Amino acid sequence: MDARLANTWRLTLNEKNFIKTALLSEIRIDGRKPFEFRNISINFGREDGSAEVQLGQTRVMGIVTAKFVQPYRDRPNEGTLTIYPEFSPMADPSFEAGRSGESAVELGRIIDRGLRESRAVDTESLCIVAGKLVWAIRIDILILDNGGNLVDAANIAALAALMTFRTPECSLGGEDGQEVIIHPPEMRDPLPLILHHLPIAITFGFFIDENVVVIDPIHNEEAVMAGRMIATVNANGDICAIQKAGEGVSQRVIMQCLQLAITKAADITKQIKAAVEAYNSERALQKIKRETTCVGNSVKGDQNQTLDNKGISELVGKYMERLKLISVESYASQNINAEEIKSLRRGTDSNCIKFNSTPLSWDPYSKGVDLECLKASVASQGLSTASEEKEASGKEKGSEAESACPYEDVNSKWSAVDASTTEMHVIGPKTLKDAVKPKNKRKKKVSSMI
């Protein structure tokens, strides 16, 4: 069912008369002037080739896709461009689901004629292999909300989607040079479509025998207008297509509408280009951030890996050095050379360094003195001093034994006791008690033997 006819059924007679009376006074029911356009809002989706346009209360989405097909025989070097409008019942109750009405067919033809007849899209650039393979561009137009003037909103959505669409770069390879290689976006940047110009559709509504003309009619005004003309022009002033329906219009009114359409087309073209440039700049910025993040993560991972490797190597090196120090200390403490002991007894070090009096007077910070050797020398000096005292005490004990015992026939048992006592004196430090006690024992034993 025609949408305009459905709107006519909804409006009452008083509402229609009110709209006509207001237009005679150059007043529109939404507060605009007769030749004033509604605000245009263009939003883009996450994927390339998707755009949503809001014109007042009218909302339309355009989606562009592409695939490989065989070209037509009469045009083997050109790709194809098709438009598929879809009117959803949620946009208007008069639209039927799964069925293209007259309004849908008319909308698709108007947009297709404006793009195809004016050759706005370079279809020759869509050719991959002449006569065998070309790109087929498909534009799906989805009507989300019907607030009037669907043609202008759908045309803007289609142009915005075409300007942001990218096709993957292709090249020929193989043995015969006819094999098509599609390069992914990660390897090569996709290629945008070539648009020579932007054909903009401008809709005019005629009321009361073309005495009143308005631009961009809304939903209720479409139900009252007597005729309509859609002029597709570009910013250069070229007329791409004209679609007229309803009552006849004079040539003078048509020329005025075309001049006004060219002015409005230039303004809308600037808005579309500004929105596309903003989208492309944001897309490029996101790409730079993504690549910077990936590079940063890779560099960070490499740094972490190198740091981990360095940490492991440092730990291993410290562990090996610690083992070496432990082995050196144990060897120095357990195996002391005889030469070093002799030199220490003489008051010199193994490196021929002379000391003043005792090892306590050494300067550990002097050149050529090792702290480990210093410790070993101090310990050995203590041992040598103790051994010298033991030898002196043993000599005194022997002289006393000779004077106290004039007898030469000493029993073997006495010699064994004497040896044991000597070993005891050697093992432990000698005191006065130890020196006197054996003398008393020997006197008693000598007296008993007499």
Steps between C-alpha positions, in 0.01 A plus 500: 500500500627847417629685805359832385153347466527351846595839643197654328273254676646583837461879478162651561343775288567767762867403519535525123335842491723621782816396315387671176399822677834516681691449173313789338638717782850352439485318831573128535372283781852417620599869514721508190489735207388369158858460365672391819654155535486294817815428697711216359688263728740241354638217712725217390516143625798297613539333161593685184211572269233550767329836558187614681334830405243682707301772327263640759296199612598298193768239557660297221798263501718422201727193480740430213637155421696353209564163339657349188274441198535462127448825307231559241591411145439849368716649780783253572723764665246646742372393839139510609305718744161399640273648767264299721264708716320333791199656668443362848156507668663649811574814294139542387192278554414538135815311394465126454772263610666297225325686222629799304225751445477775243681746722791258549535436127483872426763583762742239362457625142555865590825432685623254237432745219681781678813285553499299180395756239739761631780240527585622848666167583794395283385153402810434286716506813294204626638271229741226613536286187339636185209285387543257793488662839378835634379645828123514550408783739174461689334779699237393754278781624306433820220734603504523879249780555275677253481868585459614140730558200649148493668556163732778615598318819560171316710676234722660763539168682599324177761764415648500850523120499666499156759756609605294802495160330829322429568206273794269569794541267532227238783393276553239230740212544539132431667324211273649236471839672122469526471386860345768723673557833302691764727673750367528857477844666791412731737471205369772269259783564160461332420729210214754509252535218554771243217757505520775240229711662213476750151510348267645764124443481283799598123452536245777442131488591227698317179611668183669373566501126878564530437831671684376809834319474692351794825311528555187706134418580428313822267205554176700538582739216546208261142398570369843394725602207363485148826424322867425558825546310837345587802667342836322523783751454860536613702786644633591153150589379453189282152351485531125539132395502148635551201306627154662499167365625155651537355809329680696231740777588596800288848543356562812706439314827723212391791735422463668838501162671813392313691811600398451859594131478854582384551731797371244747705222337822697556420538871411132543816395313712697745325333793555153356867562425560646845339198666703258285826684569432489873431126475817435298716699742355313797551170322864588422557603863360172627723312259805689624408430863445133422836468325674696776345275763603187312857630458510605866378160612756323282783726621385458859488124455851501354623716785336276757652198330846658497460612859396151600800355320728755664354429841551126457857550381575735791361253750705218351814716505448604864437139600819382329704780660360410840597135448851607401537719809378222729743249345790748523426581865473133596821418319685791661376408847579129471817493289762746624839467343805439713682789341235746611518362857878534505482849362243593759728363771778719367268802506452524125218416260519269198518811282819609691321773694658571837298581809609717791410291803186291483237423234267749672717785373440415132324753285226314307459793265867515397597398153575133448326372812209258454231479767462123462876448542490733799238287672689180424827649628340617825362153565829329418693746720283402794567132431877554473512695825314226685731231358813695601371535856431125509855421382654729762293345775601152377873592526459632853314185595776280352775678697307472820442128434872438444600674822233330708559149360876397504416151419552389140310172519154638448222259469313477170184568691635832618602599149148425375353720772748771418406483129132526580558804717710657227221449251257658742722805531533528126128477442387754760653827620754454784429648843688508833286223641580270209873567539506423878270202507718261297799590722320384813391182328854426386634554851251260647575240234875538548469458876286190456752350262779558756 
